[in-house]
Amino acid sequence: MTDFSRLVGDTAVWAPLHRIAGTLDKSLPGIFAADYAERLEAARSRLRPDLGDSAIDEEGADT
């Protein structure tokens, strides 16, 4: 968070960004879990539509 000055020149923007970042750190601790990759893939699988015989590659394009 100390690199805000390189990204955002207006210091008035820093406080809201710090607040948002702090909220995310507290509410999304799962992103730091050891099994995050597996949990992410499981979530992606749940969100993908069931296309039957049609296949979709990892980039999302029809094959």
PyMOL Python script that loads the backbone (N, CA, C, O; Angstrom):
from pymol import cmd

cmd.read_pdbstr("""\
ATOM      1  N   MET A   1       0.810  -1.187   0.000  1.00  0.00           N
ATOM      2  CA  MET A   1       0.000   0.000   0.000  1.00  0.00           C
ATOM      3  C   MET A   1       0.859   1.258   0.000  1.00  0.00           C
ATOM      4  O   MET A   1       0.336   2.355  -0.198  1.00  0.00           O
ATOM      5  N   THR A   2       2.129   1.128   0.212  1.00  0.00           N
ATOM      6  CA  THR A   2       2.985   2.306   0.228  1.00  0.00           C
ATOM      7  C   THR A   2       3.301   2.806  -1.167  1.00  0.00           C
ATOM      8  O   THR A   2       3.861   3.892  -1.313  1.00  0.00           O
ATOM      9  N   ASP A   3       2.962   2.056  -2.184  1.00  0.00           N
ATOM     10  CA  ASP A   3       3.239   2.453  -3.560  1.00  0.00           C
ATOM     11  C   ASP A   3       2.095   3.228  -4.194  1.00  0.00           C
ATOM     12  O   ASP A   3       2.104   3.436  -5.407  1.00  0.00           O
ATOM     13  N   PHE A   4       1.105   3.665  -3.410  1.00  0.00           N
ATOM     14  CA  PHE A   4      -0.012   4.432  -3.969  1.00  0.00           C
ATOM     15  C   PHE A   4       0.478   5.699  -4.668  1.00  0.00           C
ATOM     16  O   PHE A   4      -0.089   6.112  -5.680  1.00  0.00           O
ATOM     17  N   SER A   5       1.520   6.307  -4.134  1.00  0.00           N
ATOM     18  CA  SER A   5       1.985   7.565  -4.722  1.00  0.00           C
ATOM     19  C   SER A   5       2.480   7.373  -6.150  1.00  0.00           C
ATOM     20  O   SER A   5       2.422   8.302  -6.956  1.00  0.00           O
ATOM     21  N   ARG A   6       2.968   6.174  -6.470  1.00  0.00           N
ATOM     22  CA  ARG A   6       3.394   5.904  -7.844  1.00  0.00           C
ATOM     23  C   ARG A   6       2.210   5.620  -8.752  1.00  0.00           C
ATOM     24  O   ARG A   6       2.286   5.857  -9.957  1.00  0.00           O
ATOM     25  N   LEU A   7       1.124   5.118  -8.195  1.00  0.00           N
ATOM     26  CA  LEU A   7      -0.048   4.753  -8.988  1.00  0.00           C
ATOM     27  C   LEU A   7      -1.079   5.868  -9.084  1.00  0.00           C
ATOM     28  O   LEU A   7      -1.669   6.105 -10.138  1.00  0.00           O
ATOM     29  N   VAL A   8      -1.280   6.543  -7.964  1.00  0.00           N
ATOM     30  CA  VAL A   8      -2.317   7.580  -7.883  1.00  0.00           C
ATOM     31  C   VAL A   8      -1.677   8.839  -7.327  1.00  0.00           C
ATOM     32  O   VAL A   8      -1.187   8.849  -6.197  1.00  0.00           O
ATOM     33  N   GLY A   9      -1.682   9.898  -8.118  1.00  0.00           N
ATOM     34  CA  GLY A   9      -1.055  11.140  -7.684  1.00  0.00           C
ATOM     35  C   GLY A   9      -1.874  11.939  -6.690  1.00  0.00           C
ATOM     36  O   GLY A   9      -1.313  12.750  -5.954  1.00  0.00           O
ATOM     37  N   ASP A  10      -3.176  11.738  -6.645  1.00  0.00           N
ATOM     38  CA  ASP A  10      -4.057  12.506  -5.774  1.00  0.00           C
ATOM     39  C   ASP A  10      -4.192  11.806  -4.426  1.00  0.00           C
ATOM     40  O   ASP A  10      -4.795  10.736  -4.345  1.00  0.00           O
ATOM     41  N   THR A  11      -3.641  12.392  -3.378  1.00  0.00           N
ATOM     42  CA  THR A  11      -3.675  11.764  -2.052  1.00  0.00           C
ATOM     43  C   THR A  11      -5.084  11.630  -1.493  1.00  0.00           C
ATOM     44  O   THR A  11      -5.308  10.828  -0.586  1.00  0.00           O
ATOM     45  N   ALA A  12      -6.047  12.404  -2.017  1.00  0.00           N
ATOM     46  CA  ALA A  12      -7.433  12.291  -1.549  1.00  0.00           C
ATOM     47  C   ALA A  12      -8.008  10.925  -1.899  1.00  0.00           C
ATOM     48  O   ALA A  12      -8.988  10.497  -1.291  1.00  0.00           O
ATOM     49  N   VAL A  13      -7.425  10.246  -2.853  1.00  0.00           N
ATOM     50  CA  VAL A  13      -7.908   8.933  -3.279  1.00  0.00           C
ATOM     51  C   VAL A  13      -7.350   7.828  -2.391  1.00  0.00           C
ATOM     52  O   VAL A  13      -7.927   6.742  -2.341  1.00  0.00           O
ATOM     53  N   TRP A  14      -6.265   8.066  -1.704  1.00  0.00           N
ATOM     54  CA  TRP A  14      -5.608   7.021  -0.930  1.00  0.00           C
ATOM     55  C   TRP A  14      -6.465   6.466   0.203  1.00  0.00           C
ATOM     56  O   TRP A  14      -6.516   5.251   0.394  1.00  0.00           O
ATOM     57  N   ALA A  15      -7.133   7.327   0.954  1.00  0.00           N
ATOM     58  CA  ALA A  15      -7.929   6.855   2.096  1.00  0.00           C
ATOM     59  C   ALA A  15      -9.006   5.868   1.665  1.00  0.00           C
ATOM     60  O   ALA A  15      -9.117   4.804   2.274  1.00  0.00           O
ATOM     61  N   PRO A  16      -9.806   6.171   0.643  1.00  0.00           N
ATOM     62  CA  PRO A  16     -10.801   5.181   0.225  1.00  0.00           C
ATOM     63  C   PRO A  16     -10.165   3.882  -0.278  1.00  0.00           C
ATOM     64  O   PRO A  16     -10.696   2.798  -0.036  1.00  0.00           O
ATOM     65  N   LEU A  17      -9.040   3.986  -0.972  1.00  0.00           N
ATOM     66  CA  LEU A  17      -8.372   2.774  -1.442  1.00  0.00           C
ATOM     67  C   LEU A  17      -7.869   1.920  -0.280  1.00  0.00           C
ATOM     68  O   LEU A  17      -7.986   0.695  -0.314  1.00  0.00           O
ATOM     69  N   HIS A  18      -7.315   2.557   0.739  1.00  0.00           N
ATOM     70  CA  HIS A  18      -6.878   1.819   1.929  1.00  0.00           C
ATOM     71  C   HIS A  18      -8.071   1.159   2.623  1.00  0.00           C
ATOM     72  O   HIS A  18      -7.977   0.018   3.076  1.00  0.00           O
ATOM     73  N   ARG A  19      -9.173   1.867   2.705  1.00  0.00           N
ATOM     74  CA  ARG A  19     -10.367   1.318   3.353  1.00  0.00           C
ATOM     75  C   ARG A  19     -10.893   0.104   2.586  1.00  0.00           C
ATOM     76  O   ARG A  19     -11.227  -0.919   3.183  1.00  0.00           O
ATOM     77  N   ILE A  20     -10.962   0.228   1.268  1.00  0.00           N
ATOM     78  CA  ILE A  20     -11.425  -0.897   0.435  1.00  0.00           C
ATOM     79  C   ILE A  20     -10.482  -2.076   0.576  1.00  0.00           C
ATOM     80  O   ILE A  20     -10.929  -3.211   0.743  1.00  0.00           O
ATOM     81  N   ALA A  21      -9.187  -1.825   0.512  1.00  0.00           N
ATOM     82  CA  ALA A  21      -8.210  -2.903   0.624  1.00  0.00           C
ATOM     83  C   ALA A  21      -8.309  -3.596   1.982  1.00  0.00           C
ATOM     84  O   ALA A  21      -8.237  -4.822   2.067  1.00  0.00           O
ATOM     85  N   GLY A  22      -8.473  -2.811   3.034  1.00  0.00           N
ATOM     86  CA  GLY A  22      -8.606  -3.398   4.369  1.00  0.00           C
ATOM     87  C   GLY A  22      -9.856  -4.239   4.496  1.00  0.00           C
ATOM     88  O   GLY A  22      -9.831  -5.301   5.117  1.00  0.00           O
ATOM     89  N   THR A  23     -10.948  -3.777   3.916  1.00  0.00           N
ATOM     90  CA  THR A  23     -12.197  -4.539   3.942  1.00  0.00           C
ATOM     91  C   THR A  23     -12.042  -5.857   3.195  1.00  0.00           C
ATOM     92  O   THR A  23     -12.494  -6.899   3.667  1.00  0.00           O
ATOM     93  N   LEU A  24     -11.408  -5.812   2.040  1.00  0.00           N
ATOM     94  CA  LEU A  24     -11.199  -7.043   1.271  1.00  0.00           C
ATOM     95  C   LEU A  24     -10.303  -8.014   2.019  1.00  0.00           C
ATOM     96  O   LEU A  24     -10.570  -9.216   2.036  1.00  0.00           O
ATOM     97  N   ASP A  25      -9.236  -7.506   2.641  1.00  0.00           N
ATOM     98  CA  ASP A  25      -8.341  -8.378   3.402  1.00  0.00           C
ATOM     99  C   ASP A  25      -9.083  -9.117   4.510  1.00  0.00           C
ATOM    100  O   ASP A  25      -8.801 -10.283   4.782  1.00  0.00           O
ATOM    101  N   LYS A  26     -10.029  -8.436   5.146  1.00  0.00           N
ATOM    102  CA  LYS A  26     -10.780  -9.052   6.245  1.00  0.00           C
ATOM    103  C   LYS A  26     -11.889  -9.973   5.753  1.00  0.00           C
ATOM    104  O   LYS A  26     -12.177 -10.989   6.385  1.00  0.00           O
ATOM    105  N   SER A  27     -12.507  -9.630   4.641  1.00  0.00           N
ATOM    106  CA  SER A  27     -13.674 -10.393   4.194  1.00  0.00           C
ATOM    107  C   SER A  27     -13.335 -11.510   3.210  1.00  0.00           C
ATOM    108  O   SER A  27     -14.168 -12.381   2.957  1.00  0.00           O
ATOM    109  N   LEU A  28     -12.134 -11.496   2.655  1.00  0.00           N
ATOM    110  CA  LEU A  28     -11.758 -12.517   1.679  1.00  0.00           C
ATOM    111  C   LEU A  28     -10.479 -13.255   2.076  1.00  0.00           C
ATOM    112  O   LEU A  28      -9.553 -13.346   1.270  1.00  0.00           O
ATOM    113  N   PRO A  29     -10.406 -13.784   3.302  1.00  0.00           N
ATOM    114  CA  PRO A  29      -9.169 -14.459   3.705  1.00  0.00           C
ATOM    115  C   PRO A  29      -8.905 -15.732   2.903  1.00  0.00           C
ATOM    116  O   PRO A  29      -7.779 -16.228   2.882  1.00  0.00           O
ATOM    117  N   GLY A  30      -9.932 -16.262   2.247  1.00  0.00           N
ATOM    118  CA  GLY A  30      -9.775 -17.488   1.478  1.00  0.00           C
ATOM    119  C   GLY A  30      -8.807 -17.370   0.315  1.00  0.00           C
ATOM    120  O   GLY A  30      -8.264 -18.373  -0.148  1.00  0.00           O
ATOM    121  N   ILE A  31      -8.585 -16.136  -0.165  1.00  0.00           N
ATOM    122  CA  ILE A  31      -7.672 -15.984  -1.292  1.00  0.00           C
ATOM    123  C   ILE A  31      -6.229 -16.294  -0.893  1.00  0.00           C
ATOM    124  O   ILE A  31      -5.365 -16.455  -1.754  1.00  0.00           O
ATOM    125  N   PHE A  32      -5.972 -16.378   0.407  1.00  0.00           N
ATOM    126  CA  PHE A  32      -4.635 -16.702   0.885  1.00  0.00           C
ATOM    127  C   PHE A  32      -4.527 -18.160   1.338  1.00  0.00           C
ATOM    128  O   PHE A  32      -3.471 -18.583   1.807  1.00  0.00           O
ATOM    129  N   ALA A  33      -5.601 -18.924   1.202  1.00  0.00           N
ATOM    130  CA  ALA A  33      -5.610 -20.316   1.643  1.00  0.00           C
ATOM    131  C   ALA A  33      -4.717 -21.172   0.753  1.00  0.00           C
ATOM    132  O   ALA A  33      -4.558 -20.893  -0.435  1.00  0.00           O
ATOM    133  N   ALA A  34      -4.142 -22.205   1.333  1.00  0.00           N
ATOM    134  CA  ALA A  34      -3.246 -23.094   0.600  1.00  0.00           C
ATOM    135  C   ALA A  34      -3.959 -23.807  -0.546  1.00  0.00           C
ATOM    136  O   ALA A  34      -3.343 -24.124  -1.564  1.00  0.00           O
ATOM    137  N   ASP A  35      -5.271 -24.060  -0.379  1.00  0.00           N
ATOM    138  CA  ASP A  35      -6.022 -24.774  -1.413  1.00  0.00           C
ATOM    139  C   ASP A  35      -6.809 -23.826  -2.322  1.00  0.00           C
ATOM    140  O   ASP A  35      -7.805 -24.222  -2.927  1.00  0.00           O
ATOM    141  N   TYR A  36      -6.357 -22.579  -2.414  1.00  0.00           N
ATOM    142  CA  TYR A  36      -7.087 -21.571  -3.197  1.00  0.00           C
ATOM    143  C   TYR A  36      -7.255 -21.984  -4.653  1.00  0.00           C
ATOM    144  O   TYR A  36      -8.337 -21.808  -5.212  1.00  0.00           O
ATOM    145  N   ALA A  37      -6.221 -22.524  -5.281  1.00  0.00           N
ATOM    146  CA  ALA A  37      -6.309 -22.906  -6.697  1.00  0.00           C
ATOM    147  C   ALA A  37      -7.411 -23.942  -6.916  1.00  0.00           C
ATOM    148  O   ALA A  37      -8.168 -23.851  -7.882  1.00  0.00           O
ATOM    149  N   GLU A  38      -7.501 -24.919  -6.027  1.00  0.00           N
ATOM    150  CA  GLU A  38      -8.533 -25.941  -6.143  1.00  0.00           C
ATOM    151  C   GLU A  38      -9.917 -25.354  -5.912  1.00  0.00           C
ATOM    152  O   GLU A  38     -10.866 -25.693  -6.619  1.00  0.00           O
ATOM    153  N   ARG A  39     -10.032 -24.480  -4.929  1.00  0.00           N
ATOM    154  CA  ARG A  39     -11.319 -23.846  -4.643  1.00  0.00           C
ATOM    155  C   ARG A  39     -11.762 -22.955  -5.796  1.00  0.00           C
ATOM    156  O   ARG A  39     -12.947 -22.903  -6.126  1.00  0.00           O
ATOM    157  N   LEU A  40     -10.807 -22.251  -6.411  1.00  0.00           N
ATOM    158  CA  LEU A  40     -11.115 -21.399  -7.549  1.00  0.00           C
ATOM    159  C   LEU A  40     -11.603 -22.230  -8.731  1.00  0.00           C
ATOM    160  O   LEU A  40     -12.583 -21.864  -9.380  1.00  0.00           O
ATOM    161  N   GLU A  41     -10.936 -23.332  -9.014  1.00  0.00           N
ATOM    162  CA  GLU A  41     -11.358 -24.191 -10.130  1.00  0.00           C
ATOM    163  C   GLU A  41     -12.735 -24.792  -9.861  1.00  0.00           C
ATOM    164  O   GLU A  41     -13.543 -24.906 -10.783  1.00  0.00           O
ATOM    165  N   ALA A  42     -13.017 -25.176  -8.628  1.00  0.00           N
ATOM    166  CA  ALA A  42     -14.336 -25.714  -8.292  1.00  0.00           C
ATOM    167  C   ALA A  42     -15.415 -24.647  -8.509  1.00  0.00           C
ATOM    168  O   ALA A  42     -16.492 -24.947  -9.023  1.00  0.00           O
ATOM    169  N   ALA A  43     -15.125 -23.418  -8.121  1.00  0.00           N
ATOM    170  CA  ALA A  43     -16.089 -22.331  -8.333  1.00  0.00           C
ATOM    171  C   ALA A  43     -16.301 -22.077  -9.815  1.00  0.00           C
ATOM    172  O   ALA A  43     -17.431 -21.872 -10.257  1.00  0.00           O
ATOM    173  N   ARG A  44     -15.224 -22.089 -10.579  1.00  0.00           N
ATOM    174  CA  ARG A  44     -15.347 -21.899 -12.024  1.00  0.00           C
ATOM    175  C   ARG A  44     -16.195 -23.004 -12.645  1.00  0.00           C
ATOM    176  O   ARG A  44     -17.025 -22.746 -13.517  1.00  0.00           O
ATOM    177  N   SER A  45     -15.980 -24.231 -12.192  1.00  0.00           N
ATOM    178  CA  SER A  45     -16.754 -25.358 -12.718  1.00  0.00           C
ATOM    179  C   SER A  45     -18.235 -25.207 -12.417  1.00  0.00           C
ATOM    180  O   SER A  45     -19.075 -25.544 -13.252  1.00  0.00           O
ATOM    181  N   ARG A  46     -18.565 -24.706 -11.236  1.00  0.00           N
ATOM    182  CA  ARG A  46     -19.973 -24.497 -10.883  1.00  0.00           C
ATOM    183  C   ARG A  46     -20.604 -23.406 -11.738  1.00  0.00           C
ATOM    184  O   ARG A  46     -21.796 -23.465 -12.040  1.00  0.00           O
ATOM    185  N   LEU A  47     -19.817 -22.417 -12.128  1.00  0.00           N
ATOM    186  CA  LEU A  47     -20.341 -21.289 -12.882  1.00  0.00           C
ATOM    187  C   LEU A  47     -20.425 -21.538 -14.382  1.00  0.00           C
ATOM    188  O   LEU A  47     -21.162 -20.845 -15.083  1.00  0.00           O
ATOM    189  N   ARG A  48     -19.679 -22.519 -14.882  1.00  0.00           N
ATOM    190  CA  ARG A  48     -19.732 -22.813 -16.312  1.00  0.00           C
ATOM    191  C   ARG A  48     -21.060 -23.471 -16.652  1.00  0.00           C
ATOM    192  O   ARG A  48     -21.545 -24.326 -15.911  1.00  0.00           O
ATOM    193  N   PRO A  49     -21.641 -23.070 -17.768  1.00  0.00           N
ATOM    194  CA  PRO A  49     -22.899 -23.715 -18.171  1.00  0.00           C
ATOM    195  C   PRO A  49     -22.644 -25.137 -18.632  1.00  0.00           C
ATOM    196  O   PRO A  49     -21.573 -25.453 -19.150  1.00  0.00           O
ATOM    197  N   ASP A  50     -23.636 -25.989 -18.440  1.00  0.00           N
ATOM    198  CA  ASP A  50     -23.563 -27.360 -18.925  1.00  0.00           C
ATOM    199  C   ASP A  50     -23.910 -27.330 -20.408  1.00  0.00           C
ATOM    200  O   ASP A  50     -25.059 -27.093 -20.781  1.00  0.00           O
ATOM    201  N   LEU A  51     -22.916 -27.570 -21.244  1.00  0.00           N
ATOM    202  CA  LEU A  51     -23.114 -27.444 -22.683  1.00  0.00           C
ATOM    203  C   LEU A  51     -23.322 -28.779 -23.378  1.00  0.00           C
ATOM    204  O   LEU A  51     -23.354 -28.838 -24.607  1.00  0.00           O
ATOM    205  N   GLY A  52     -23.460 -29.833 -22.621  1.00  0.00           N
ATOM    206  CA  GLY A  52     -23.696 -31.141 -23.226  1.00  0.00           C
ATOM    207  C   GLY A  52     -22.534 -31.572 -24.090  1.00  0.00           C
ATOM    208  O   GLY A  52     -21.413 -31.702 -23.597  1.00  0.00           O
ATOM    209  N   ASP A  53     -22.779 -31.799 -25.387  1.00  0.00           N
ATOM    210  CA  ASP A  53     -21.746 -32.270 -26.296  1.00  0.00           C
ATOM    211  C   ASP A  53     -20.789 -31.159 -26.737  1.00  0.00           C
ATOM    212  O   ASP A  53     -19.691 -31.457 -27.207  1.00  0.00           O
ATOM    213  N   SER A  54     -21.169 -29.915 -26.599  1.00  0.00           N
ATOM    214  CA  SER A  54     -20.325 -28.807 -27.004  1.00  0.00           C
ATOM    215  C   SER A  54     -19.230 -28.601 -25.971  1.00  0.00           C
ATOM    216  O   SER A  54     -19.488 -28.668 -24.769  1.00  0.00           O
ATOM    217  N   ALA A  55     -18.011 -28.349 -26.431  1.00  0.00           N
ATOM    218  CA  ALA A  55     -16.879 -28.166 -25.520  1.00  0.00           C
ATOM    219  C   ALA A  55     -16.401 -26.720 -25.585  1.00  0.00           C
ATOM    220  O   ALA A  55     -16.478 -26.065 -26.624  1.00  0.00           O
ATOM    221  N   ILE A  56     -15.909 -26.246 -24.453  1.00  0.00           N
ATOM    222  CA  ILE A  56     -15.309 -24.925 -24.388  1.00  0.00           C
ATOM    223  C   ILE A  56     -13.894 -25.084 -23.849  1.00  0.00           C
ATOM    224  O   ILE A  56     -13.680 -25.747 -22.834  1.00  0.00           O
ATOM    225  N   ASP A  57     -12.929 -24.472 -24.535  1.00  0.00           N
ATOM    226  CA  ASP A  57     -11.555 -24.575 -24.057  1.00  0.00           C
ATOM    227  C   ASP A  57     -11.364 -23.627 -22.880  1.00  0.00           C
ATOM    228  O   ASP A  57     -12.281 -22.886 -22.527  1.00  0.00           O
ATOM    229  N   GLU A  58     -10.186 -23.644 -22.271  1.00  0.00           N
ATOM    230  CA  GLU A  58      -9.944 -22.849 -21.074  1.00  0.00           C
ATOM    231  C   GLU A  58     -10.022 -21.352 -21.344  1.00  0.00           C
ATOM    232  O   GLU A  58     -10.273 -20.585 -20.415  1.00  0.00           O
ATOM    233  N   GLU A  59      -9.819 -20.912 -22.574  1.00  0.00           N
ATOM    234  CA  GLU A  59      -9.891 -19.508 -22.896  1.00  0.00           C
ATOM    235  C   GLU A  59     -11.333 -19.035 -23.090  1.00  0.00           C
ATOM    236  O   GLU A  59     -11.575 -17.836 -23.225  1.00  0.00           O
ATOM    237  N   GLY A  60     -12.290 -19.965 -23.104  1.00  0.00           N
ATOM    238  CA  GLY A  60     -13.681 -19.602 -23.242  1.00  0.00           C
ATOM    239  C   GLY A  60     -14.178 -19.598 -24.662  1.00  0.00           C
ATOM    240  O   GLY A  60     -15.337 -19.261 -24.903  1.00  0.00           O
ATOM    241  N   ALA A  61     -13.340 -19.963 -25.614  1.00  0.00           N
ATOM    242  CA  ALA A  61     -13.758 -19.988 -27.015  1.00  0.00           C
ATOM    243  C   ALA A  61     -14.301 -21.362 -27.379  1.00  0.00           C
ATOM    244  O   ALA A  61     -13.800 -22.380 -26.901  1.00  0.00           O
ATOM    245  N   ASP A  62     -15.320 -21.389 -28.220  1.00  0.00           N
ATOM    246  CA  ASP A  62     -15.864 -22.670 -28.670  1.00  0.00           C
ATOM    247  C   ASP A  62     -14.822 -23.418 -29.478  1.00  0.00           C
ATOM    248  O   ASP A  62     -14.074 -22.819 -30.252  1.00  0.00           O
ATOM    249  N   THR A  63     -14.776 -24.758 -29.291  1.00  0.00           N
ATOM    250  CA  THR A  63     -13.845 -25.575 -30.053  1.00  0.00           C
ATOM    251  C   THR A  63     -14.584 -26.476 -30.993  1.00  0.00           C
ATOM    252  O   THR A  63     -13.962 -27.246 -31.725  1.00  0.00           O
TER     253      THR A  63
END
""", "prot")
cmd.dss("prot")
cmd.show_as("cartoon", "prot")
cmd.util.cbc("prot")
cmd.orient("prot")
